[in-house]
Amino acid sequence: MTSRDKSPAQEAGSGRSPSEGGAPQQKASWLGVTSLSVGVFALVMSEFLPASLLSRVAADLDVTEGVAGQSVAITAIVAAISGLIIPVVLSRIDRRHLMIALSLLAVASDLLVAVAPSYPVLLAARVLLGIAIGGFWALAISITARLVPASRLGFGLTIVNVGVSLATVAAVPLGTLLGEIWGWRTVFALAAGVGMIAVVLQVVALPSIPSVPSGGFRPLLQTLRSRLIQVCLFSMALMGAGHFAGFTYIRPAADEVGGFDADQLAVLLLVYGVGIVVGNLVAGPLADRTLRIAALLFPLVLGLAMIAFALTGGNAVALFAAAALWGVGFGALPTVISTWLARAEPRHLESVGGLQTAVFQVAIALGAFVGGLLVDGVGVQSAVILGGLAAVLGAVILVVVKPRRPLGEEAAEGDIKGEVTV
């Protein structure tokens, strides 16, 4: 076997007893990776469906729209916690069985939401979804790394993240359309059906992926001591929070900057969604070839496009172009960051996945919160501009980190700090 055919874990773990990320690689299974993508699609769709059904959910359960919106927040909070805990407390379970169980948990959540007689029951169902999302995402990087050759890790993560892209494009508009026709409860029942399709594909396509000794929370703490990981997570937090500081308020921003009505906004969001798909498809191959260039390029595109969006002066063509580039930049982000983290710390991929999940979910909440303060205190354009600047800053910080060894090469025990250059 050549070095190009080895998994990151294999490259990092030669001569060592396997650690959490150093398990023997499975036989390459692209169909297995595709089944993960369908699972991600079902999870992301379920997570963001309330955004398109908020008014109907609130009216039916007799709560305000603001209260109903907390069903999204509670899911993100639980996902952040479960992403750190599940890989550790369920370390002895075959990863194939665990991923299927998490997908089934998401199906149960959607079905419970569909029949929820009250808001507390709906919240309980969304807690189940948060557990499923956090665990699934935490394990996705390590499982993908064990199913594809190391030289194709970026492409493998691109396939997984296609599910994110398609769900981002489809969930909100489809939820709105079908909710008007059939009602919000039916939409969640349909989401449960999509989840079952993902379960069936995982049962058929995912090979057995034996667990490896986790060492409890020690690998997580060990990973956190890596300066390279610390900087990458901080950079990702800046990029993610910056994005959501602007995107959460894209509707009032489009109205204020371009005077867009609801129909024009729908077209704008479609253009943005197409950009997300394109960004994701391009990111993986580029990350496999030149990871540092990808890590700088796409966050820069994201940040500069956000700034341009706010400063178009009402020019519709410029606004649509900025939205498309905004989508390209953000669509590439999950694949680029996942690849960077996997190469930075290949020994503890489940810890890396858990940390990425936790930090990104916190970034969503933080970005929306800070953006809201800016919108109310200064104006919606300020939220978009400062969000874009945060994304640019995150990119610059990430690429000035110069590791002492090539990304993906195992550090000596206790020497995983990297160094920062300016």
N, C-alpha and C positions, 0 to 999 in steps of 0.2 A: 504493500500500500504506500503510495507516495504521500508527501506532506500535504498536497492539495486535496487529497481524498480524506483527510482526517477531520474529525470534528474539532471545534475549539477546545473541547474538554480533553480530547486525546492529545492535541498538541501541547496543552498545558500540563497534562498529568503524567507524562511518561516518567517511569521510574518511581512513581508514588502510589501508595494505596489510594483508591478512588475516594474523592471527597464529594461533596454535594454536586458540584458541576463536572466532576471528572469521571463519570460513569462511562463504560464502554459505549461507543456509538452504535445505534441500531443500523440495520440495513436501510439504505436510502428509501424513503417512502414519500413521494410527492403527493400521492393521493391522501396519505395521512395528514400532510400539511394542509391540503385543501379542505379536509374535514374540519381542521381547526379554524380555517377562514370562515366556513359556514357557521361554526359555533360563535365566532366573534361577531359575525353579522347579526345573529339572533340576539346576542347579549346587548350590543350597542343599540340596536333598534328598540329593544325593551327599555333600555335606560332612558332614552330621549323621547319616547312616545308621549309622556305626559305633557311635554312642551307644546305639542300640536293639539292636545285634547283638554287643555287646562280648564277652559271655561265650562265645558260640558261636565267634566269630573266635579268641579267645584259646585255647580248648580245641582247636580244629582245627589251629592253627598252633603249638601247644605253647609259648605264652608266657603271662605273667601278664596279668590284666586291666589293670593299671596300664601295662604295656608296650604292650598293644594300644591303649590310649587315646591313646598318643602319635601315633597315625595322624591324629587330629584336630588335635593341636597342630602337627605338621609341615605340614599343609595350610594352617593359618592363617599360619604363619611365611612359607612360600613365597608365599602370596597377598599378604602385605604387601609383600614385595620386588618381586614381578613387577608389582604395580599401579603402582609408581613407574617401572619400567624399560621395560615393553612399549610404552607410548605414545611413548616417545622413540626406542628402537632400531628400532621398526617404524613409524616416522612416515610413510614413503612408501607404505605399503600402503593401498589402498582399505578403508575401515572395514567395509564390508559383508563383504568377503572375510576380514578379520581376525576379525570376530565369528563367522563360520561356522567358521573354522579353530579358534578357541578352543573352540567347542561340540563340534567333532569330537575335540579333545584330551581333553575331559571324558568323552566316550563311550569313547575308548580307555582312559582311566584305569579306568572302571567295569568294562570287559571284562577288563582285566588283573587287577584285584582279584578278579573272579569266578573266575579260573583260577589265582590266585597259589599256587605250591607251597610258599612259605615267607614268613616275615614280612618279610625284606628286600625281596622282590619286591613285596609289598603296600605297603611304605613308598615304594618307587620309583613305584608307580602313584599314590599319594596326592600325591607331588611334582608329577606331571603335572596332577592336579586343582587343586593350589594355583596353578600357572601359569595355568590356564584361568580360575579364579575371579578372581584378581587383575587379569588383563588385561580380562576381561569387565566387571567392576565399574568399573574405571578409565575405560573408554570409554562406559559406559552413560549417564552424565549428558550428555556432549557430544553423543552421537548423538540422544538424546531431544530435546535443545534444538534440534537441526537438523531434527527431524521434526514438531515441533508449534509453534504460535504462542507467542510469549513470554507472552501473557496466560494460556495454558493449561499452562505448564510444570509447575506443581504437580500438575495433574490427570494430565499425561503421566507424571510420576514415580510417581504413585499407581498407574497401570496397571502400570508396571514392577515396583513393589514388591508388587503383588498376588501375584506369583510367590513372593516371600519369605514372605508371610503364609500362603499355602496350603501351602508346603513345610514351614513351621514347625509348622503344625497337623497335617499328614499324615505327615511323614517318620518320626518316632519311633514313633507307634502302628502305622502300616502296616508299618514295618520289623519291629517286634516280632511282629505277627500273622503276616505272610507268612514271616518267618524260622522260626517254629515249624512252619509247614505245609510249606514247600518247602526250607528251609535258607538260610543267609546268602549263599551264592554265587549262588543263583537270584535273590535280592533285588537284588544288584548287577547281574546281567544284565538284570533288569527296569528298573533305573535307566538302564542304557545304552540300552534301548529308548525310554524317555522322552526321553533326550538326543537320540536320532535324530529323534524327532518335532519337537523344537525346531530341529534342523538343517534339516529339510525346510521348516518354516514360515519360517525365516530366508531360505532360498534363494528361496522363493516371494514373500515379503512385503517383505524389506528392499530398498530401492532402493540404487543405487550411491551411496556416500558418500565422495567423493574426499578424500584426505588433504590437509592444508595444511602449509606449512613449520613445523616444530616448533621450530627454533632450538636443538636439543640439550636440555641440562638447564637452559639459561638461563631459560625460562619457569617451570620448577619452582622455581628459586631466587627468581625475581622474585615468584612467587605467595607463597612463604614469607615474603617481606619485608613483606607486607601485615599490618598489625596486626589488621585485621578478620578475616582468614583465620586468623591465629594464635590469636586468642581463640575463634573458632568451633571450630577443631580441638581446642583445649584443653577447651572446654565439652563437645564431643562425646565426648572421651575420658573425662571425668568421668561423663557420663550412661551411656555404654556400659559402662565398668568397674563403675560402681555397679550397673547392671542385672545383669551377669553375676556379680558378687560375691554377689548373692542368688539369682538364678535357677539357677545351677549347683548349688545346694544346696537346691532347693525341695522335694525329696523328704524329706530329714530335717527341714526346716523345717515342712512340713505335718504330719509325724508328731509333732514335738515340740509344736507350737502347738495342733493340732486332733486329734491322735491318729488321723490318717487311715491306713487300710490301703491296699493296692495298688489295689483297685477304686475307692475314693473318690478316690485320687490321680489315677486315669485320668480321672474325671469333672471333677476340678478343672483338670487340664491341658487338657481339652476346652473348658471355660469360658474359660480363659486364651487359648486359641487363637482362639476366636470373638471375644474382645476384640481380639486382634491384627488380625483382618480388619476389624473395625469401625473401629478406630483408623486403619488405613491408608486406608480408603475416605473417611473424613471429613477426613483431614489435607490432601490435595491441594487440594480446593476452598477450604478455609479459608486455606491458605498463599497461594493465588492472590489472595485478597481482602485478608487482613490477616496478613502474614507474621510480624510481631513478636508478635501475639497468639498465633498458633499456636506460635511458638518458645518462648513462656513457658508456655502452657497445657498442652501435652502432656507435656513433661518434669516439670512440677509434678504432673500426674496420676500419672505413673510413680513419682516419688519418694514422694509422699504415700501412694499405694496400697501400696507396699512397706513403708513404716513401719506403716501400718494392718494389713497382713497379719501382721506380727510381733507386734502388740499387741492382737489380737482377743480374747485370753483364752480361746480355744477355741470361740468361738461359730461354728458351722458356716456360718450365713447370712452373717455378716460376713466370714468367710474366703473364701467364694465370691465375694462382691461385691468384695472387695479384689483377688482374682485376676483378675476380669473387668476392673477398672479398670487393673490392672497391665498387662494385655494391650493395652488401648486406648492407654495411654501409650507403651509400647514399639513397638507397631505403627505409630504415627504418626511415630516418630523418624526413620527413614531418609528418608522423603519430605520432612519439614520441614528436616532438616539439608542434604539435597541441594539443595533449592530455595534455602535461605539461601546456601550456598556458591556456587551458580551465579549468583545475583544479586550477590553480593559481588565476584566476580572473573570476569565473563563473557568476558574475553579469552582465558583459559587454562583452558578447561573440562576438557581431558584431564589437565592437571596437578592441577586441583581434584579430579577423580575419583580419580586415583592417590593423592593425599594422604588423601582420605577413606577409601579402601580400606585403606591402610597403617595409619592411626591407629585405625580401628575394629577391625582384626584384632589389633593390639597391645592394645587395650582389652579384647578378649575374654580374651586370655591373662592380662593383668594383673588383671582383675577376678576371674577364677577362682583365681588364685594368692593374692591378698590375702584373698579370701573364705575360702579353705581355711585360711589362717593364723588368721583370726578364729574359724572354726568349731572348730578344734582348741584354740586358746588361750583363747577366751572363751565361745563358744557359738554355735549356728547363728542364733539371733535377732539377735545383734550384727551378723552379716554382712549380714542383710537390712536392718536398720535403718540401718547406716552406708552401705550401698549406696544406700538411698533418699535419705539426706542428700546423698550425692555427686551424685545426679541433680538434686535441687533446687538445689544450689549451681551446677551446670552451667547450669541454666536462668537463674538470676539473673545470672550472669556474662555470658551471651550477650545478654540483653536490655538490659544497661546500656551496651553498645557503641553509640555514636551515630556512624554514619558521617557524613563531611563532605558526602556527596551521597547521593541515594536509592540504595538497593540496585539494582544493574543498570545504573547510569549509569557510563560508563567514567571512570576517573580519568585525570588527565594523566599522561604518561610519568614514572615514578619517584615518583608521588604517590598511593600506594595504601594508606596507612597507617591511615586512619580515626582515631578518637580514642575514648578510654574516659571515660565520665562516671560519677560515683557519686552 
